[in-house]
Amino acid sequence: MNATVTILCYQSKTLANGENPLMIRVCKDGKKKYKSLGICVNPEFWDFEKERPKANCPNRELILKIILQKEIEYQKQILELKADEKEFTASTLIAPKVKRKIKAVREFYEEIIRELESANKIGNSRIYKDSFNSLNKFTGNKLVVPFSHLNTDFLKQYEKWMRESQLTDTTISLYFRILRSVYNKAIDAKHVKKTDYPFNEFKVSKFDISTENVKLAQYTFFTSRFFSAVDIDLQTTPAIVIISDLFYATHSMIDPHTEAIQIIGRFRKGTSAIIHVSNFNPDINYKTPEQLQNYLNGCHDVYIQLKRLFQTATGEGVRETLKEALERITYAKYIDEDDNKKHFAIDNYFDEEKVKSYYIHPFNLKQAYIDTGYFTVKHQHRELPLGDEDRLRISRADNKKEKRLTIIEQLDLLNGESGIYDEPLFREFRDSLHAEDTLIVDV
């Protein structure tokens, strides 16, 4: 049964001054609910057949305006509920609406990342972080916008920007799939309407992520560290290549004491060789065990102080602000509801910081493998004129002038003091520079 909304003069209740209140009546499925409009009129000025004020009613135009606004408001709610195929009753339609806080893209992304970290889904949280960082860079750190801002035109511009940044279809597809997932979660959380959903028109499936024409198609790639529940039973003993990239994929740093052993342990008939290829970053920000313990102790003290302030606060605004601070503080993921420390999460934090320290210098990683007592380590370290960080400098250049200066500088390094580097890797790098700016390279 369709819902109807009527504004009427409620004769069952007469005030001391002889006036009757105007009421909103909602009818649905044979049930009626009433709500005061906040206006009263003398019944002699009301047309009960048309349910409108008479021509001689005082303030008639203003009363009509208010009546029309309310009727439009409720009719709009009914249409939206029907469009979303949501059930409602006369009671729920007329009940006071609790105003929800609509979260911006940045805030909602950060909330999802915190939830994944709290659930110890570290791999997933890093993927969402990479997606967020890419989107944030594209917008120039301007993601405090509603999800409705991410329309089809926005997605097309984002795709164009990623292609200009030399990202592959696989990476572009991944970032769009993560963004689509976040958008779907935002719809479920009522931060954006279904009608604003841009991915019905912008198809993520259009990106070519096949490997048929890729020169590395002869290899089988496992792109996750987390295969502890997988057995790989082959007829041969393969060579395993583990790749860590600190600049393009920080989550690819693996722990020789655990993850490296688990990875090769998946191959039930053994392996012929294990090769770990990695770059290094001496500027990695990490904490020693002592520094980390002091940091956590300080965080705990501040958390307890905030909790006490929240428990003793009386003002609604103060309590709401402190509650939000307690929920958003990073340390919250290391504390349960009773303020007890989550020792498993804290131990993981210590392990993550220790693993970071391995990738500051080649010697550290080599020593970590030796200390496992599990591997016979043969180490080869090679200094190259350019690295992955230099590649990123081109894509991150703020303007064309800076980009060209970077290309010229890198070409000089590739030429070298004792002649040009002519290995395939460097020829490929020069080709990529040529694609960036043909004029400079030709000159």
C-alpha positions as CSV (number, residue, x, y, z in Angstrom):
1,M,0.0,0.0,0.0
2,N,1.3,3.5,-0.9
3,A,2.1,5.9,1.9
4,T,0.2,9.2,2.0
5,V,1.2,12.5,3.8
6,T,-1.5,15.0,4.7
7,I,-1.4,18.2,6.8
8,L,-4.7,18.7,8.7
9,C,-6.3,20.7,11.4
10,Y,-6.5,18.4,14.4
11,Q,-10.0,18.9,15.9
12,S,-9.5,16.3,18.6
13,K,-7.4,18.7,20.5
14,T,-8.4,22.3,21.2
15,L,-6.2,24.8,23.0
16,A,-7.3,27.3,25.6
17,N,-7.4,30.1,23.0
18,G,-9.8,28.1,20.8
19,E,-7.2,27.1,18.2
20,N,-6.4,23.6,16.9
21,P,-2.9,22.4,16.1
22,L,-1.9,21.6,12.6
23,M,-0.7,18.0,12.4
24,I,1.2,15.9,9.8
25,R,-0.6,12.6,9.2
26,V,1.2,9.7,7.6
27,C,-0.8,6.7,6.5
28,K,0.8,3.4,5.5
29,D,-0.6,-0.2,5.4
30,G,-3.8,1.0,7.2
31,K,-1.9,2.6,10.1
32,K,-1.8,6.3,10.9
33,K,0.8,8.4,12.8
34,Y,0.6,12.0,13.7
35,K,3.2,14.7,14.4
36,S,2.7,18.3,15.3
37,L,3.7,20.9,12.7
38,G,4.2,23.4,15.4
39,I,1.5,25.8,14.2
40,C,-2.1,26.4,15.4
41,V,-5.0,28.0,13.6
42,N,-8.5,29.0,14.6
43,P,-10.8,26.4,12.9
44,E,-13.0,29.1,11.5
45,F,-10.1,30.0,9.2
46,W,-9.5,26.4,8.0
47,D,-11.0,24.7,5.0
48,F,-11.5,21.1,6.2
49,E,-12.4,19.8,2.8
50,K,-9.3,21.0,1.1
51,E,-7.1,20.8,4.3
52,R,-5.8,24.3,3.6
53,P,-6.1,27.7,5.3
54,K,-9.0,29.9,4.0
55,A,-8.3,33.0,2.0
56,N,-9.0,35.2,5.1
57,C,-6.7,33.2,7.4
58,P,-4.1,35.4,9.2
59,N,-0.5,34.6,7.9
60,R,-2.0,32.4,5.2
61,E,0.9,32.7,2.8
62,L,3.5,31.8,5.5
63,I,1.4,28.8,6.7
64,L,1.0,27.5,3.1
65,K,4.7,27.8,2.6
66,I,5.4,25.7,5.7
67,I,2.8,23.1,4.8
68,L,4.2,22.7,1.2
69,Q,7.8,22.4,2.5
70,K,6.8,19.6,5.0
71,E,4.8,17.7,2.4
72,I,7.7,17.9,-0.1
73,E,10.1,16.8,2.6
74,Y,8.1,13.6,3.5
75,Q,7.3,12.8,-0.1
76,K,11.0,13.0,-0.9
77,Q,11.8,10.6,2.0
78,I,9.2,8.1,0.7
79,L,10.6,8.2,-2.8
80,E,14.2,7.7,-1.6
81,L,13.2,4.7,0.6
82,K,11.3,3.2,-2.4
83,A,14.2,3.8,-4.7
84,D,16.6,2.0,-2.3
85,E,14.0,-0.8,-1.9
86,K,13.9,-0.2,1.9
87,E,11.0,-1.2,4.1
88,F,9.4,1.5,6.3
89,T,6.3,2.1,8.3
90,A,4.3,5.2,9.2
91,S,6.1,5.2,12.6
92,T,9.6,5.0,11.2
93,L,8.8,7.7,8.6
94,I,7.6,10.2,11.1
95,A,10.1,9.4,13.9
96,P,12.7,12.0,14.7
97,K,15.7,11.5,12.4
98,V,19.1,11.1,14.0
99,K,21.5,13.2,12.0
100,R,24.4,11.1,10.8
101,K,27.9,12.4,10.4
102,I,28.8,12.0,6.7
103,K,32.5,11.1,6.6
104,A,34.8,12.4,3.9
105,V,36.9,10.2,1.7
106,R,40.1,10.7,3.7
107,E,38.4,10.0,7.1
108,F,36.6,6.9,5.9
109,Y,39.8,5.5,4.2
110,E,41.8,6.0,7.4
111,E,39.0,4.3,9.4
112,I,39.2,1.2,7.2
113,I,43.0,1.1,7.4
114,R,42.8,1.3,11.3
115,E,40.2,-1.5,11.4
116,L,42.4,-3.7,9.3
117,E,45.5,-3.0,11.4
118,S,43.5,-3.7,14.6
119,A,42.4,-7.0,13.1
120,N,46.1,-7.8,12.3
121,K,45.3,-7.9,8.6
122,I,48.6,-6.1,7.9
123,G,48.9,-7.1,4.2
124,N,45.4,-5.8,3.4
125,S,46.0,-2.6,5.4
126,R,49.1,-1.9,3.4
127,I,47.2,-2.4,0.1
128,Y,44.6,0.1,1.2
129,K,47.3,2.5,2.3
130,D,48.9,2.3,-1.1
131,S,45.6,3.0,-2.7
132,F,44.9,5.9,-0.4
133,N,48.4,7.4,-0.9
134,S,48.0,7.2,-4.7
135,L,44.6,8.9,-4.6
136,N,45.9,11.5,-2.1
137,K,48.8,12.3,-4.4
138,F,46.5,12.7,-7.4
139,T,44.3,15.2,-5.6
140,G,47.2,17.1,-4.1
141,N,46.3,16.1,-0.5
142,K,42.7,17.3,-1.0
143,L,40.7,14.2,0.0
144,V,38.5,16.0,2.6
145,V,35.6,15.7,0.1
146,P,32.4,13.6,0.1
147,F,32.3,10.4,-1.9
148,S,29.8,11.9,-4.3
149,H,32.8,14.0,-5.5
150,L,34.4,10.8,-6.9
151,N,32.1,10.7,-10.0
152,T,32.8,9.2,-13.4
153,D,34.8,12.3,-14.6
154,F,36.9,12.1,-11.5
155,L,37.7,8.5,-12.2
156,K,38.6,9.2,-15.8
157,Q,41.0,11.9,-14.7
158,Y,42.5,9.6,-12.1
159,E,43.1,6.9,-14.7
160,K,44.7,9.4,-17.0
161,W,47.0,10.6,-14.2
162,M,48.1,7.0,-13.4
163,R,48.9,6.2,-17.0
164,E,51.0,9.4,-17.3
165,S,52.8,8.2,-14.1
166,Q,53.7,5.0,-16.1
167,L,51.7,2.6,-13.9
168,T,50.8,-0.7,-15.5
169,D,47.2,-1.9,-16.1
170,T,47.7,-4.4,-13.2
171,T,48.5,-1.6,-10.7
172,I,45.8,0.7,-12.1
173,S,43.2,-2.2,-11.9
174,L,44.3,-2.9,-8.3
175,Y,43.9,0.7,-7.2
176,F,40.5,1.0,-8.8
177,R,39.3,-2.2,-7.3
178,I,40.3,-1.0,-3.8
179,L,38.6,2.3,-4.4
180,R,35.5,0.5,-5.6
181,S,35.6,-1.6,-2.4
182,V,35.9,1.5,-0.2
183,Y,33.0,3.2,-2.1
184,N,30.8,0.2,-1.6
185,K,31.6,0.2,2.2
186,A,30.8,4.0,2.2
187,I,27.4,3.2,0.7
188,D,26.7,0.6,3.3
189,A,27.7,3.1,6.0
190,K,25.3,5.7,4.6
191,H,28.1,8.1,3.7
192,V,27.0,8.3,0.1
193,K,23.9,7.4,-1.9
194,K,23.6,4.4,-4.2
195,T,22.5,6.7,-7.0
196,D,26.0,8.4,-6.9
197,Y,27.8,5.1,-7.5
198,P,30.2,5.7,-10.5
199,F,31.4,2.2,-11.1
200,N,28.2,1.2,-13.0
201,E,29.5,3.4,-15.8
202,F,33.2,3.3,-15.2
203,K,34.1,-0.4,-15.6
204,V,37.2,-1.7,-13.7
205,S,37.1,-4.9,-15.9
206,K,38.3,-2.9,-18.9
207,F,41.9,-3.0,-17.7
208,D,44.1,-5.7,-19.3
209,I,45.8,-7.6,-16.5
210,S,46.5,-10.8,-18.6
211,T,50.1,-12.0,-19.0
212,E,49.8,-13.4,-22.5
213,N,52.0,-10.6,-24.0
214,V,54.3,-10.0,-21.0
215,K,57.9,-11.2,-21.3
216,L,57.7,-12.6,-17.8
217,A,54.8,-14.9,-18.6
218,Q,57.0,-17.9,-18.3
219,Y,57.2,-17.4,-14.6
220,T,54.5,-18.1,-11.9
221,F,54.0,-15.2,-9.6
222,F,52.7,-15.4,-6.0
223,T,52.2,-11.8,-4.9
224,S,51.4,-12.4,-1.2
225,R,53.6,-13.3,1.7
226,F,50.7,-15.1,3.4
227,F,50.6,-18.7,2.0
228,S,51.0,-20.5,5.3
229,A,48.0,-22.7,4.6
230,V,48.9,-23.6,1.0
231,D,50.8,-26.7,-0.1
232,I,52.5,-26.5,-3.5
233,D,53.1,-30.0,-4.9
234,L,55.2,-29.9,-8.1
235,Q,56.9,-32.6,-10.1
236,T,60.1,-30.5,-10.2
237,T,62.1,-28.6,-7.6
238,P,61.8,-24.9,-8.7
239,A,64.1,-22.0,-8.1
240,I,62.3,-19.5,-5.8
241,V,62.8,-15.8,-6.3
242,I,61.7,-13.5,-3.5
243,I,61.6,-9.8,-4.4
244,S,61.4,-7.0,-1.9
245,D,60.9,-3.4,-3.2
246,L,61.2,-0.8,-0.5
247,F,60.1,2.1,-2.8
248,Y,57.2,0.7,-4.8
249,A,55.9,-1.9,-2.3
250,T,57.1,-1.4,1.3
251,H,54.9,-4.4,2.4
252,S,57.2,-6.7,0.4
253,M,59.9,-6.6,3.2
254,I,59.9,-10.1,4.5
255,D,61.3,-11.6,7.7
256,P,64.0,-14.3,7.0
257,H,63.3,-15.9,10.4
258,T,59.6,-16.6,9.6
259,E,58.2,-15.6,6.2
260,A,61.2,-16.7,4.1
261,I,61.1,-20.1,5.8
262,Q,57.4,-20.4,5.4
263,I,57.5,-19.5,1.7
264,I,60.0,-22.2,0.7
265,G,58.2,-24.6,3.1
266,R,55.2,-24.5,0.9
267,F,57.0,-26.5,-1.8
268,R,56.6,-30.0,-0.5
269,K,59.2,-31.6,-2.8
270,G,61.9,-29.0,-2.1
271,T,63.5,-26.2,-4.1
272,S,66.6,-26.1,-6.2
273,A,67.6,-22.5,-5.2
274,I,66.3,-19.6,-3.2
275,I,67.1,-16.1,-4.4
276,H,66.1,-13.0,-2.5
277,V,66.5,-9.8,-4.5
278,S,66.1,-6.6,-2.7
279,N,67.0,-2.9,-2.7
280,F,67.8,-1.0,0.5
281,N,66.9,2.3,2.1
282,P,69.3,3.7,4.7
283,D,66.6,6.3,5.6
284,I,64.0,3.8,6.8
285,N,62.4,5.2,9.9
286,Y,62.3,2.4,12.5
287,K,62.5,2.0,16.3
288,T,64.9,-0.1,18.3
289,P,63.3,-2.4,20.9
290,E,64.2,0.1,23.6
291,Q,62.9,3.1,21.7
292,L,59.7,1.2,20.8
293,Q,59.1,0.2,24.5
294,N,59.5,3.8,25.6
295,Y,57.2,4.9,22.8
296,L,54.5,2.4,23.8
297,N,54.8,3.3,27.5
298,G,54.3,6.9,26.7
299,C,51.3,6.1,24.5
300,H,49.8,4.0,27.3
301,D,50.2,6.8,29.9
302,V,48.5,9.3,27.5
303,Y,45.7,6.8,26.7
304,I,45.0,6.2,30.4
305,Q,44.9,10.0,31.0
306,L,42.4,10.5,28.2
307,K,40.3,7.6,29.5
308,R,40.1,9.2,32.9
309,L,39.2,12.6,31.5
310,F,36.5,10.9,29.5
311,Q,35.1,9.1,32.5
312,T,35.0,12.2,34.7
313,A,33.8,14.7,32.0
314,T,30.2,15.9,32.3
315,G,29.7,18.1,29.3
316,E,28.3,16.4,26.2
317,G,30.7,18.1,23.8
318,V,33.7,17.3,26.0
319,R,32.7,13.6,26.3
320,E,32.0,13.3,22.6
321,T,35.4,14.8,21.7
322,L,37.3,12.7,24.2
323,K,35.5,9.5,23.0
324,E,36.4,10.3,19.4
325,A,40.0,10.9,20.4
326,L,40.1,7.5,22.3
327,E,38.8,5.7,19.2
328,R,41.1,7.4,16.7
329,I,44.3,7.3,18.7
330,T,46.8,4.8,17.1
331,Y,47.5,3.2,20.4
332,A,43.9,2.0,20.7
333,K,44.6,-1.0,18.5
334,Y,47.0,-2.3,21.2
335,I,44.4,-2.1,24.0
336,D,41.2,-4.2,24.6
337,E,37.9,-2.9,26.0
338,D,39.1,-3.4,29.6
339,D,42.3,-1.4,28.9
340,N,44.4,-4.6,28.9
341,K,47.3,-4.7,26.5
342,K,46.9,-6.9,23.4
343,H,50.3,-8.7,23.7
344,F,49.9,-10.4,20.3
345,A,49.4,-7.1,18.5
346,I,52.3,-5.5,20.5
347,D,54.6,-8.5,19.6
348,N,53.7,-8.0,15.9
349,Y,54.7,-4.3,16.2
350,F,58.1,-5.3,17.6
351,D,58.6,-7.8,14.8
352,E,57.7,-5.2,12.1
353,E,60.2,-2.7,13.5
354,K,62.9,-5.4,13.6
355,V,62.2,-6.4,10.0
356,K,62.6,-2.8,8.9
357,S,66.0,-2.7,10.4
358,Y,67.1,-5.5,8.1
359,Y,66.6,-3.4,5.0
360,I,68.7,-0.4,6.0
361,H,71.9,-2.1,4.8
362,P,72.7,-5.3,2.8
363,F,74.8,-6.6,5.7
364,N,71.8,-6.5,8.1
365,L,69.7,-8.7,5.8
366,K,72.6,-11.1,5.1
367,Q,73.2,-11.5,8.9
368,A,69.4,-12.0,9.5
369,Y,69.5,-15.0,7.1
370,I,72.7,-16.4,8.7
371,D,71.2,-16.0,12.2
372,T,68.2,-18.3,11.2
373,G,70.6,-21.2,11.0
374,Y,68.3,-22.4,8.1
375,F,70.1,-21.1,5.1
376,T,73.5,-21.4,3.4
377,V,74.0,-17.7,2.5
378,K,75.9,-16.5,-0.6
379,H,75.8,-12.8,-0.7
380,Q,76.2,-10.5,-3.7
381,H,75.9,-6.7,-3.4
382,R,76.0,-4.4,-6.4
383,E,76.0,-0.6,-6.4
384,L,74.2,0.8,-9.4
385,P,74.2,4.4,-10.7
386,L,70.4,4.6,-10.4
387,G,67.8,2.9,-8.3
388,D,64.1,2.6,-7.9
389,E,64.0,5.8,-5.8
390,D,65.3,7.6,-8.8
391,R,62.6,6.2,-11.0
392,L,60.0,7.6,-8.5
393,R,61.6,11.0,-8.7
394,I,60.5,11.4,-12.3
395,S,56.9,10.4,-11.7
396,R,56.8,12.6,-8.5
397,A,58.2,15.7,-10.1
398,D,56.0,18.8,-9.4
399,N,56.3,20.3,-12.9
400,K,57.8,19.8,-16.3
401,K,61.0,21.8,-15.6
402,E,61.8,19.6,-12.5
403,K,61.0,16.5,-14.5
404,R,63.4,17.4,-17.3
405,L,66.2,18.3,-14.9
406,T,65.8,15.0,-13.3
407,I,65.9,13.1,-16.6
408,I,69.1,15.0,-17.6
409,E,70.7,14.2,-14.3
410,Q,69.9,10.5,-14.6
411,L,71.1,10.3,-18.2
412,D,74.5,11.7,-17.0
413,L,74.6,9.0,-14.4
414,L,73.8,6.3,-16.9
415,N,76.7,7.4,-19.2
416,G,79.1,7.1,-16.3
417,E,82.6,8.3,-15.9
418,S,84.2,5.3,-17.7
419,G,81.7,5.0,-20.5
420,I,78.0,4.2,-21.1
421,Y,76.3,1.5,-19.1
422,D,75.2,-0.9,-21.9
423,E,73.6,-3.8,-20.0
424,P,70.0,-4.7,-21.0
425,L,68.7,-3.3,-17.7
426,F,70.2,0.2,-18.4
427,R,69.2,0.1,-22.0
428,E,65.6,-0.5,-20.8
429,F,65.9,2.4,-18.4
430,R,67.2,4.7,-21.1
431,D,64.3,3.7,-23.3
432,S,61.9,4.6,-20.5
433,L,63.6,8.0,-20.2
434,H,63.2,8.4,-23.9
435,A,59.5,7.8,-23.6
436,E,59.3,10.5,-20.9
437,D,60.8,13.2,-23.0
438,T,62.1,12.4,-26.5
439,L,63.5,15.9,-27.1
440,I,66.0,15.9,-24.2
441,V,67.2,12.4,-24.9
442,D,67.7,13.0,-28.7
443,V,69.6,16.2,-28.0
